[in-house]
Amino acid sequence: MDAVLGKLPRQTDKNVLVGFDKADDAGVYRLSDTLALVLTVDFFTPIVDDPYTYGQIAAANSLSDVYAMGGKPITALSVLAYPESGDLDVLGQILRGGLDKMLEAGCSVIGGHSVKDDEIKFGYSVTGTVHPDHIWTNGGARPGDALILTKKLGTGVISTAVKRKQAQPEWEAAAIESMRTLNRAAGEIAVRHSEATGYSVHAATDITGFGLLGHAREMALASNVTLEIDHSKIDALPGAMESIALNAVPGGLKNNVEFVACAVSLSAAVSPVIETLLYDPQTSGGLLISISGQHAVALEAALQANGTPARIVGRIIEKTNCPILVG
């Protein structure tokens, strides 16, 4: 996709603060000196069997990009592909799950678009707001920053184990709970903390299909720095390690390894199981936040006090010949 986008004409609108050329989580368009719009769209095929839960996860995933930019979601348009002969009760549950999660986010669903398709796909185009001077991008990380990850990893391998009927019920339940949990609290707490400390959050991204290492690579390259990640600080969802041991590896994980491995240096202490977890494609994953080192512990504590399973997982150093070092 990047190769195709790179051939398109460059845009010259000075109000486009973040565009598709930035490889960031969302686009940002300035309306005034104090107000900008954050715009994003995301949709995917069902990742769980229950239609209501699928709708919830799709909504949480679509909202995540706005939180990753430091923004507040305000409106959403649904994007739906559904079989012509599909069960309308099932469709209603999907839409209700998405709407309930949008209402939880304080985001108004004001319309949408649907097409007939044999394969179900659902998500949202979300619009949010942010101050033009306080946008979080993946390109603002600075040497001396600490890295905070706000959710545990493993949704990809657990979902694969569920599809293969290898997963325990408690593994599936933990993964679902993580995927349908909004990044709203994590984003809002980080914004307030950043404002109170002189805007100490310098960069952020959400962890989705490229896995932790894939999104870390984007941050490293965009910021012209190296990310050091401590594998012992990475938390896994219940059943994630067991799913990897069962070889429940999604195709997207293999693609991530092929794409990202050249940018990663692993120490001998990193086991193959942990390495697999770090590449695992996430659905509705957490935020990866780069914050001034002196303020990181306080933000970690504030997030944990709110029930967010956040941990300091690494730091930013000056650029080396390898974008990501995992020790």
C-alpha positions as CSV (number, residue, x, y, z in Angstrom):
1,M,0.0,0.0,0.0
2,D,2.8,2.5,0.9
3,A,4.3,1.9,-2.6
4,V,1.0,2.8,-4.2
5,L,0.4,5.9,-2.0
6,G,3.9,7.1,-2.6
7,K,3.1,7.5,-6.3
8,L,0.1,9.8,-5.7
9,P,0.5,13.6,-6.1
10,R,1.5,15.4,-2.9
11,Q,-1.1,17.6,-1.3
12,T,-0.5,21.3,-0.7
13,D,-3.3,22.2,1.7
14,K,-1.6,23.8,4.6
15,N,-4.4,22.8,6.9
16,V,-3.6,19.1,6.5
17,L,-1.5,18.6,9.6
18,V,-1.3,14.8,9.3
19,G,-2.0,13.1,6.0
20,F,-1.7,9.6,4.5
21,D,2.0,10.3,3.7
22,K,2.8,10.1,7.4
23,A,1.9,6.4,8.0
24,D,0.1,7.6,11.2
25,D,-3.0,6.3,12.9
26,A,-5.4,9.0,11.6
27,G,-5.5,12.1,9.5
28,V,-5.7,15.6,11.1
29,Y,-7.2,18.7,9.5
30,R,-6.9,22.1,11.1
31,L,-10.1,24.2,11.3
32,S,-8.7,27.1,13.4
33,D,-5.7,27.9,15.6
34,T,-7.3,26.0,18.5
35,L,-9.3,23.3,16.8
36,A,-8.5,20.4,14.4
37,L,-10.4,17.3,13.2
38,V,-9.0,13.8,13.6
39,L,-10.4,11.5,10.9
40,T,-10.1,7.7,10.6
41,V,-11.9,4.6,9.3
42,D,-11.5,1.0,10.1
43,F,-13.6,-2.2,9.5
44,F,-13.0,-5.9,9.5
45,T,-14.6,-9.3,9.3
46,P,-16.0,-11.0,12.4
47,I,-13.4,-12.0,14.9
48,V,-15.8,-13.6,17.4
49,D,-19.0,-15.7,16.9
50,D,-21.4,-13.5,19.0
51,P,-22.7,-10.7,16.7
52,Y,-23.2,-8.2,19.6
53,T,-19.7,-8.7,20.8
54,Y,-18.4,-8.3,17.2
55,G,-20.1,-5.0,17.0
56,Q,-18.6,-3.8,20.3
57,I,-15.0,-4.8,19.2
58,A,-15.4,-3.2,15.8
59,A,-16.5,0.0,17.4
60,A,-13.7,0.0,20.0
61,N,-11.1,-0.7,17.3
62,S,-12.4,2.1,15.1
63,L,-12.3,4.6,18.0
64,S,-8.8,3.7,19.0
65,D,-7.1,5.7,16.3
66,V,-8.6,9.0,17.6
67,Y,-7.4,8.2,21.2
68,A,-3.9,7.4,19.8
69,M,-3.7,10.9,18.3
70,G,-4.6,12.5,21.7
71,G,-8.1,13.3,20.4
72,K,-11.7,13.1,21.5
73,P,-14.2,11.2,19.2
74,I,-17.4,13.1,18.5
75,T,-19.2,11.5,15.6
76,A,-19.1,8.2,13.6
77,L,-20.5,6.8,10.4
78,S,-21.0,3.0,10.2
79,V,-19.4,1.0,7.3
80,L,-21.2,-2.3,6.6
81,A,-21.0,-5.1,4.1
82,Y,-23.7,-7.8,4.7
83,P,-25.1,-10.7,2.7
84,E,-28.4,-10.0,0.9
85,S,-30.0,-13.1,2.5
86,G,-28.3,-12.5,5.9
87,D,-30.3,-12.8,9.1
88,L,-31.6,-9.3,10.0
89,D,-31.7,-10.2,13.7
90,V,-28.0,-10.9,13.6
91,L,-27.4,-7.6,11.8
92,G,-29.4,-5.8,14.4
93,Q,-27.2,-7.3,17.2
94,I,-24.0,-6.2,15.3
95,L,-25.3,-2.6,15.0
96,R,-26.5,-2.6,18.6
97,G,-23.2,-3.7,19.9
98,G,-21.4,-1.0,17.9
99,L,-23.9,1.7,19.0
100,D,-23.6,0.8,22.7
101,K,-19.8,1.0,22.5
102,M,-20.0,4.4,20.7
103,L,-22.4,5.7,23.3
104,E,-20.0,4.6,26.0
105,A,-17.3,6.7,24.2
106,G,-19.6,9.7,24.1
107,C,-19.5,9.5,20.3
108,S,-22.7,10.0,18.2
109,V,-23.4,7.7,15.3
110,I,-25.0,10.0,12.7
111,G,-25.3,7.7,9.6
112,G,-23.4,5.2,7.5
113,H,-23.2,3.2,4.3
114,S,-23.9,-0.4,3.5
115,V,-23.3,-2.7,0.6
116,K,-24.4,-6.3,-0.3
117,D,-21.5,-8.7,0.2
118,D,-21.3,-12.4,0.9
119,E,-18.7,-11.7,3.6
120,I,-19.7,-9.6,6.6
121,K,-17.5,-6.6,7.3
122,F,-18.3,-3.9,9.9
123,G,-16.7,-0.8,11.4
124,Y,-16.8,2.9,11.5
125,S,-15.4,6.1,10.1
126,V,-14.8,8.2,13.2
127,T,-14.3,12.0,13.5
128,G,-12.7,13.5,16.6
129,T,-11.3,16.8,17.8
130,V,-7.8,17.8,19.0
131,H,-5.9,21.0,19.6
132,P,-3.6,21.6,16.6
133,D,-0.6,22.2,18.9
134,H,-1.1,19.0,20.9
135,I,-1.5,16.2,18.4
136,W,0.1,13.0,19.2
137,T,1.8,11.4,16.2
138,N,4.1,8.4,15.9
139,G,6.9,10.7,14.9
140,G,7.5,12.7,18.1
141,A,9.4,10.3,20.4
142,R,12.5,11.7,21.9
143,P,15.7,10.1,23.4
144,G,15.1,9.9,27.2
145,D,11.4,9.1,26.8
146,A,9.9,6.0,28.4
147,L,7.5,3.7,26.6
148,I,4.2,2.7,28.2
149,L,1.9,0.0,26.8
150,T,-1.6,0.1,28.0
151,K,-3.0,-3.4,27.2
152,K,-1.7,-6.9,27.4
153,L,-0.8,-8.8,24.2
154,G,-2.1,-12.0,22.6
155,T,-5.5,-11.4,21.0
156,G,-4.3,-12.7,17.6
157,V,-3.0,-16.1,18.8
158,I,-5.9,-16.6,21.2
159,S,-8.4,-15.8,18.5
160,T,-6.7,-18.4,16.2
161,A,-6.8,-20.9,19.0
162,V,-10.5,-20.3,19.4
163,K,-11.1,-20.8,15.7
164,R,-9.3,-24.1,15.9
165,K,-11.2,-25.1,19.1
166,Q,-8.0,-25.3,21.1
167,A,-8.7,-22.5,23.5
168,Q,-10.0,-22.7,27.0
169,P,-13.2,-20.6,27.7
170,E,-11.3,-18.3,30.1
171,W,-8.7,-17.5,27.4
172,E,-11.4,-16.4,25.0
173,A,-13.2,-14.4,27.7
174,A,-10.0,-12.5,28.6
175,A,-9.3,-11.7,24.9
176,I,-12.8,-10.5,24.3
177,E,-12.8,-8.3,27.4
178,S,-9.5,-6.7,26.2
179,M,-10.7,-6.2,22.6
180,R,-14.0,-4.5,23.6
181,T,-12.4,-2.3,26.2
182,L,-12.1,1.3,24.9
183,N,-8.8,3.1,25.0
184,R,-10.8,6.1,26.2
185,A,-9.7,6.0,29.8
186,A,-6.0,5.4,28.8
187,G,-6.2,8.3,26.3
188,E,-7.9,10.7,28.6
189,I,-5.7,10.0,31.6
190,A,-2.6,10.4,29.4
191,V,-3.9,13.7,27.9
192,R,-4.6,15.2,31.4
193,H,-1.3,14.0,32.7
194,S,0.5,15.5,29.7
195,E,-1.2,18.8,30.1
196,A,-0.4,18.9,33.8
197,T,3.3,18.2,33.1
198,G,3.8,20.6,30.3
199,Y,2.8,18.2,27.5
200,S,5.2,15.4,28.4
201,V,3.6,12.9,26.1
202,H,5.6,13.2,22.9
203,A,4.3,10.4,20.7
204,A,1.7,7.6,20.6
205,T,0.3,4.9,18.4
206,D,-2.2,2.1,18.9
207,I,-1.2,-1.5,18.6
208,T,-3.3,-3.3,16.0
209,G,-2.6,-5.5,13.0
210,F,1.2,-4.9,12.7
211,G,1.7,-6.2,16.3
212,L,3.8,-4.4,19.0
213,L,7.1,-4.6,17.0
214,G,5.5,-3.5,13.7
215,H,4.0,-0.4,15.3
216,A,7.2,0.2,17.3
217,R,9.1,0.1,14.0
218,E,6.8,2.9,12.6
219,M,7.4,5.0,15.7
220,A,11.2,4.5,15.5
221,L,11.5,5.4,11.8
222,A,9.1,8.3,12.0
223,S,10.9,9.7,15.1
224,N,14.4,9.0,13.8
225,V,15.2,7.2,17.1
226,T,15.7,3.6,18.4
227,L,13.3,1.9,20.7
228,E,14.6,-0.3,23.5
229,I,12.0,-2.8,24.7
230,D,12.3,-4.9,27.8
231,H,10.7,-8.3,27.0
232,S,10.3,-9.1,30.7
233,K,7.9,-6.1,31.1
234,I,5.6,-7.3,28.4
235,D,2.3,-8.7,29.8
236,A,0.4,-11.5,28.0
237,L,-3.3,-12.2,28.1
238,P,-4.2,-15.4,29.9
239,G,-3.8,-18.2,27.3
240,A,-1.6,-16.3,25.0
241,M,1.5,-18.3,25.7
242,E,-0.4,-21.5,25.7
243,S,-1.9,-20.7,22.3
244,I,1.6,-20.1,20.9
245,A,2.7,-23.4,22.3
246,L,-0.2,-25.0,20.4
247,N,1.1,-23.3,17.3
248,A,-2.1,-21.2,17.0
249,V,-0.3,-18.6,14.8
250,P,-2.4,-16.4,12.6
251,G,-1.3,-15.6,9.0
252,G,-0.9,-12.0,9.9
253,L,1.7,-12.8,12.4
254,K,3.9,-14.5,9.8
255,N,3.5,-11.5,7.6
256,N,4.6,-9.2,10.4
257,V,7.7,-11.3,11.0
258,E,8.6,-11.1,7.3
259,F,8.1,-7.3,7.2
260,V,9.5,-6.2,10.5
261,A,12.3,-8.7,11.5
262,C,14.9,-6.8,9.5
263,A,14.4,-3.8,11.8
264,V,14.6,-5.8,15.1
265,S,17.6,-7.0,17.2
266,L,16.7,-9.7,19.8
267,S,18.9,-10.6,22.7
268,A,19.6,-14.2,23.5
269,A,17.2,-13.8,26.6
270,V,14.2,-13.5,24.3
271,S,12.6,-16.9,23.9
272,P,10.8,-17.9,20.6
273,V,7.5,-17.8,22.4
274,I,8.0,-14.2,23.6
275,E,9.3,-13.3,20.1
276,T,6.1,-14.6,18.6
277,L,4.0,-12.7,21.1
278,L,5.8,-9.4,20.1
279,Y,4.8,-9.9,16.5
280,D,1.2,-11.0,17.2
281,P,-1.4,-8.9,15.3
282,Q,-3.7,-7.3,17.8
283,T,-7.4,-6.3,17.3
284,S,-8.3,-3.3,19.4
285,G,-5.0,-3.3,21.2
286,G,-3.6,-0.8,23.6
287,L,-1.8,2.5,23.2
288,L,2.0,2.7,23.0
289,I,2.9,6.0,24.6
290,S,6.3,7.8,24.5
291,I,6.5,10.1,27.4
292,S,9.3,12.1,29.1
293,G,11.2,9.7,31.4
294,Q,10.7,11.8,34.5
295,H,6.9,11.6,34.2
296,A,6.5,8.0,33.1
297,V,6.2,6.4,36.5
298,A,3.5,8.8,37.6
299,L,1.5,8.2,34.4
300,E,1.9,4.4,34.8
301,A,0.6,4.7,38.4
302,A,-2.4,6.8,37.3
303,L,-3.3,4.4,34.5
304,Q,-3.0,1.4,36.8
305,A,-5.1,3.1,39.5
306,N,-7.9,3.4,36.9
307,G,-7.7,-0.3,36.2
308,T,-5.7,0.0,33.0
309,P,-3.1,-2.8,32.8
310,A,-0.4,-0.3,31.7
311,R,3.3,-0.9,32.2
312,I,6.5,0.8,31.3
313,V,8.0,-1.5,28.7
314,G,11.0,0.3,27.4
315,R,12.7,3.6,26.5
316,I,13.8,5.8,23.6
317,I,17.4,6.2,22.8
318,E,19.4,8.0,20.2
319,K,19.2,6.4,16.7
320,T,21.4,3.3,16.2
321,N,21.8,1.1,13.2
322,C,18.8,-0.9,14.3
323,P,15.4,0.7,14.9
324,I,14.3,-1.8,17.7
325,L,16.4,-3.5,20.3
326,V,14.6,-6.1,22.4
327,G,16.4,-7.2,25.6
